[in-house]
Amino acid sequence: MAARPPKRSKGRHRRSQRKKPQGTLQTVTIDRLGNAGDGMAGEVAVPFALPGEAVEARVAGAQGVLERVIRPSSDRQEPVCPHFGPPRACGGCQVQHVGLAASLEWKKRRLLAALHRVLDDVPEPTLFQSALGTRRRGKFALRHDGAKWQAGFRALRSHDIVPITECAVLHPNVLSAAQGFCAAAAEMGLSPAPLDLFITKSDTGLDMDVQGLDEMALTLDQREALASFAAGRDLARLSVDGVAVAAERTPQMVFGGTSVTLAPGGFLQATPDGEAFMVAKVLEAAKGARRIADLFSGMGTFSLPLTKGATVLAVDSDGPAIEALAHAAPQGLEAMRRDLMVDPLTPGELEGIDLVVFDPPRAGAAAQAKELADAAVPTIVAVSCNPDTLARDIGFFAGRYDMTALTLVDQFLFTPHIEGVAVFHRR
């Protein structure tokens, strides 16, 4: 039986619990779009506002909350999702009001601005934008509101959860599975403590990992209910805190024709078409290379396709990912576990390597980039999801290399995130 919602007190006490508006009401003019997608009025960031607009906002310090648009921009687009925009916006998207085409141009300007901080000559980037409804990974917050379970995302600038009924960017099966688990959680009588769901659309089916449950404390009935839910939804695997409790088949990804087992919560590129475009650009840069080092390789997104014409050393600190890659590795691929953030490959270890690919997390790979500056690798391909750390990293070796190709992949639609692929040849 579901717990009843707490009774609200009446009168003065109830009124005192309401959140008071923060800041002062001001009319401001937006002069630019900031790096986070906020409209900027000087140094005040106002989400959901566009350059040229006059808006009324409640301003506190450097943050503004949009109250109304007084003079809208002709560039303003109708959002594609009902959860976007004030007063209580889902924080998953920041620029639906900008539109897809304009947001791609905005990302291009940001990428070029970052790179021009360290390079005089930057080629015009090739642009690619993923299709709507193709994001194959989602992290959902599950919360019990006193009456039912709901799946959602964090609200903008808040830890509050916005229940999600539809999403323009996620693959429909991913969202549907999260919503289905809410009903299953209610039937199982789970404690109303907060849960998180990590759902990945693998090549062999959906992989779901429930975090926040104690796997050892699950009753037999609850385990059977989880197995029934997984079978009914045709999940490839259902895990609780990384421990599989139902596995119809092994979740796998195919890279370069080789199947690799996906660890619970394992990292993948966000969209299949974005991944394919990046792989094609890396393979194009690797033509003629016979010995390749793929650094921060993960499960082999680039490593495995590269083995078609070369021997490959794949290096990453993620134990499950490297173990999965090593298990699947064809002849000519060596998988090594090593933390390149603190123990980068040295110029001596890179001797004889024709091409280095490095694809670090958002924090970048400063330590490894410094070592690349002193190595004699003919070609470097830098893949990054952060223009600022990409610019910082390539600044270490750019004095000895020319950037010959640049690609921008927009697989995080309506967000500030940018995926870049930069190719360098040694002078």
Disulfide bonds with the S-S distance in Angstrom:
none
